[in-house]
Amino acid sequence: MRPNHGTTPRTSRILATLLLLAAAGASGIGAATEARAAAAPTPLERVVPAPVSVTPGGAPYRITRATRIRVGGSAEVRRVGAYLAGILRPSTGYPLPVTDHGGGGIRLRLQKGDYGAEGYRLHSAAGGVTLTARTPAGLFHGVQTLRQLLPPAVEKKTVQRGPWQIAGGTVQDRPRYAYRGAMLDVSRHFFTVAQVKRYIDQVALYKVNELHLHLSDDQGWRIAVDSWPRLATHGGATQVGGGPGGYYTKAEYREIVRYAASRYLEVVPEIDMPGHTNAALSSYAELNCDGVAPPPYTGTKVGFSSLCVPKEVTYDFVDDVIRELAALTPGRYLHIGGDEAYSTSHADYVSFMDRVQPVVARYGKTVIGWHQLTGAHPARGALAQYWGLDRTGAAEKEQVAEAARNGTQLILSPADRVYLDMKYNAATPIGTKWAGLVEARRSYDWDPGAYLAGVPASAVRGVEAPLWSETVRTSADIEYLAFPRFAGAAELGWSPAARLGWDGYRERLAAQGPRWDALGIGYYHSPEVPWPAP
């Protein structure tokens, strides 16, 4: 009997064909599943900061070439609509006209109601999306939620593949705290107007409303003052490490203020005093008690400098600087620093603050000072910014708490929680670690309303995340240290206490990663966060 050599390869070919068909089918099913997942709209609750309430339901709204952005007759609402169109047009490729007419589409409207000064309501259904608020600021914050409900690719500047769907349902939202801030230190290293604008755009996505600019320190003075011109030309001519430094002309500062306002951030300028003043002391000898100007300083030590408290010229200087800066700043606040004044005696410190706080009031601003101000006599209505640590002594904490019980409101910026310049871990290439190593969870996992013992919850005005720049030289450095931690600080400032919680937050935070990728933000990939695979 002849062996059947021909049947074996034929059988193998049949089996191979069947296996390929099966694999192709499985692959097709997998691809279809992935496509459906990609096309599925983002759940309404998957945003940062967490909204007050979410009611999902109904069909999603799909942005198409026919979509219009309807804004009514208000110029400010039209500007918010134009801002939204500017985000959506490059990635969708759609015209998205901003108009007073037409039905459907995305509607922005002002309406009286219980929204608060910055709250909003977002309702999405198959026929369109309506954002309602009492103020343009509320609409702007609602736009940030709408952005996060769209795929991350919406942030790109070239046409991307859709679909562009917004899940059906309703979001009701308003902030927990009135003050929600980001601080950028432009004194240790100088950052250009364009770099500051870039950071403004990044933090505005998370509904903050205050931009605190640290404009003076030992290493550099960053704002032109006509009555004391050497502050900028001499005091601004260096930075940490001896680089060229820089300063903002009055026109440049006004441009930062204007741009921040277009993103509904109020600029809070800070002139730190009586310490942290070497740049000023180096610029004008008469501000020194011995009449000798010290050389410019390019190191990173603190606490060695002080304005001369007994000299009257000191208060001429302070009056001129505050007067000119207040005239440039339409916002409510002016920050006078007041921390680490180790070269100023306690009596001199109290005397200085007693004389300077009324100057701020005279020019129409509310005083903010670092929490050491509570060791003097905080003016009525003044805010104290707390930057202490868990390990800060009980006496210092009680001093702050007593001031809070007596009416001084607090901005919370605990250094071992929300100082964004702290290293994440020992291997972090930039940043400092004097307050400890601060990973994403530690930065987020605390409640501002219950953080300081003895402080009434009503005394907490808000939360601010400072970014000091001793080691920060570029926008990439800013972004690596700020993200992901800034998003957590923003949630602490916005979301109600009942909506806070690390387990839920880490999932929502992970979803921000692809959005930051699309925006070109080089963030720290914390191992505590389940980031999606690339």
URLIN-V17829 format. One record per run of one state. SS is the DSSP state (h for helix, s for strand, l for the rest). FROM is the first residue (numbers start at 1). LEN is the number of residues. If there is no record, write none. Layout:
# URLIN-V17829
ss = {SS,SS}
from = {FROM,FROM}
len = {LEN,LEN}
This chain:
# URLIN-V17829
ss = {l,h,l,s,l,s,l,s,l,h,l,s,l,s,l,s,l,s,l,h,l,h,l,s,l,s,l,s,l,h,l,s,l,s,l,s,l,s,l,h,l,h,l,h,l,s,l,h,l,s,l,h,l,h,l,h,l,s,l,h,l,s,h,l,s,l,h,l,s,l,h,l,s,l,s,l,h,l,h,l,h,s,l,h,l,h,l,h,l,h,l,h,l}
from = {1,5,40,53,57,61,64,69,71,75,93,98,100,105,111,120,126,128,134,136,150,152,156,164,167,169,174,179,186,193,205,210,215,216,217,221,222,223,224,226,229,230,234,240,243,248,249,250,263,266,271,278,284,285,288,312,329,333,336,346,363,366,371,376,383,387,394,406,409,413,415,419,422,423,432,433,440,445,448,451,457,460,468,475,483,485,495,497,500,502,511,512,520}
len = {4,35,13,4,4,3,5,2,4,18,5,2,5,6,9,6,2,6,2,14,2,4,8,3,2,5,5,7,7,12,5,5,1,1,4,1,1,1,2,3,1,4,6,3,5,1,1,13,3,5,7,6,1,3,24,17,4,3,10,17,3,5,5,7,4,7,12,3,4,2,4,3,1,9,1,7,5,3,3,6,3,8,7,8,2,10,2,3,2,9,1,8,15}
